[in-house]
Amino acid sequence: MEQNISQSRFASVLAILVGAWMLVTPLVISMTGASLVSILVTGAVIALMGLIQLVWFNALPSWIMGLAAIWLFVSAFAFSVTNGAAWNEAVFGIVTFILATWDGVEVGEVRRQHHLHT
């Protein structure tokens, strides 16, 4: 059980780092307007959900992070952005979705095991 918790925490830390990267992306890749607002809000949501998942062992933050990941991927094609920005959003959308799924599965497994042993 402890291994699953440490895996979930690792996934949460990686999600925080991805969210932080999304927040600094506009400093590296020029973005304006709706695409700028989208990446800042999405990055903040991803980082916040990763942080919440560190202290609240529940699958809800993973679900929210997964939805943010889907939006991040979609936004790569929804806005007129440079190829670099589009690739950045698409790749990190996929990475974030994988992290959210991994984190959510680990949390669910630990909670299931805990209920079996109580």
Stockholm file with secondary structure:
# STOCKHOLM 1.0

chainA/1-118         MEQNISQSRFASVLAILVGAWMLVTPLVISMTGASLVSILVTGAVIALMGLIQLVWFNALPSWIMGLAAIWLFVSAFAFSVTNGAAWNEAVFGIVTFILATWDGVEVGEVRRQHHLHT
#=GR chainA/1-118 SS CHHHHHHHHHHHHHHHHHHHHHHHHHHHSCCCHHHHHHHHHHHHHHHHHHHHHHHSCCSHHHHHHHHHHHHHHHHHHHSCCCHHHHHHHHHHHHHHHHHHHHHHHHHHHHHHHHHHHC
#=GC SS_cons         CHHHHHHHHHHHHHHHHHHHHHHHHHHHSCCCHHHHHHHHHHHHHHHHHHHHHHHSCCSHHHHHHHHHHHHHHHHHHHSCCCHHHHHHHHHHHHHHHHHHHHHHHHHHHHHHHHHHHC
//
